[in-house]
Amino acid sequence: MSILNRKNILLGISGGIAAYKSAFLVRLLIKNKANVQVIMTPSSKDFVTPLTLSTLSKRPVLSEFFNKDNQNKLWNNHVDLALWADYIIIAPATANTLSKMASARADNLLIATYLSAKCPVFFAPAMDLDMHKNKANKLNIKKLIDFGNIHIPVNSGFLASGLEGEGRMQEPNQIIEFVSSNILKDKKLYGKKILITAGPTYEKIDPVRFIGNFSTGKMGFALANTAANLGAEVFLVTGPTSLTINSDRIKSFHVTSADEMFKTTKELFNDIDIAILSAAVSDYKPKNISQHKIKKENNNNLSIDLVSNIDILNYLGDIKKKNQLLVGFALESENEVENAIKKIKKKKLNAIVLNSLNDKGAGFKHDTNKITFINNKSEIIKFKLKTKVEVSKDIFKEIIKLIDE
């Protein structure tokens, strides 16, 4: 899932030859699941047609304050447009448009909307070499940066004039990468590497049977998505589940058994800032695994010798460094808080997320969960029943508090 997913992006296009790239930029924004509203300056329509951009954006392209052919039509309210936008991208931003932005000359819908904006504004200049070098143009760019706008620097290369040098607007994919990276830098967990375990483990009895549990992995996957949306680089170690991840900030590792989960988690842990072990790992596994399917007629009373799996959480607690945070999950049915606090101390955790089997709508098989977050100072924070997505946000709010301490 892209950081631009469901974001409202207002794309401003001004009149330069680079406007042809705007069609590709709209397409990439839509591919990243953004909601895109295009505003064109009147002169930009000489370089790319509104029909192309409206088809790609799935919205009517705006250019004028009102439709001059229909005096009774409502005007295009620049204030509402500015408030709708989560981000504004002006690409290409010609020297003329930069000048108007810097001097607050609102003679078209795009500049009026820009001047009404409260959201972050990105601008990508595009012009010929000498225009870009012009001192007045450089001053306008500096003014816009000083005003808090975000400058997407130009590329060097062949220009429409035949000259070669600085002035080319960055390519659409570069603009998407620049904007996404800039957004992520403002996120609470930017630069953090987070390890999350999710789902059940299956312990083989024979080639067709296993010991497992009812975990779906929904809580762990929700945590992974929330961590990615907060700017983190996420490593998700997941047992068997039907769930899928669609985010370029989440790297998935698929395992089956507790031994496989331990091996993968151990290999990743050294470079991790925060580890959250939400997986429902089997406590036991068969001592011996049959290489062939066990026949029922020969085993009316089947006994299976079980041995303990390694306690992954306990192992990580023993080797974790001072700058690492380790958060566990506990599913309890009696003396819940008391048992959870014991686990924090025994396993050297920074915090634990407690689920109770006595709470309806919590735990396995549900899209909801009800948790109690307990840190290593024995501070107890209880939450109401919520969706697992909302629960994951609550968990990370508490984890961020631990980071900030």
Secondary structure by P-SEA (a helix, b strand, c coil): cccccccbbbbbbcccccccaaaaaaaaaaaaccbbbbbbcccccccccaaaaaaaacbbbbcccccccccccccccaaaaaaaccbbbcccccaaaaaaaaacccccaaaaaaaacccbbbbbbbbcccccccaaaaaaaaaaaaaccccccccccccccccccccccccaaaaaaaaaaaaaaacccccbbbbbbbbbbbbbccccbbbbccccaaaaaaaaaaaaaaccbbbbbccccccccccccbbbbbbccaaaaaaaaaaacccccbbbccccccccccccccccccccccccbbbbbbbbccaaaaaaaacccccbbbbbbbbbccaaaaaaaaaaaaacccbbbbbbccccccccccccbbbbbbccccbbbbbccccaaaaaaaaaaaaaaaaac
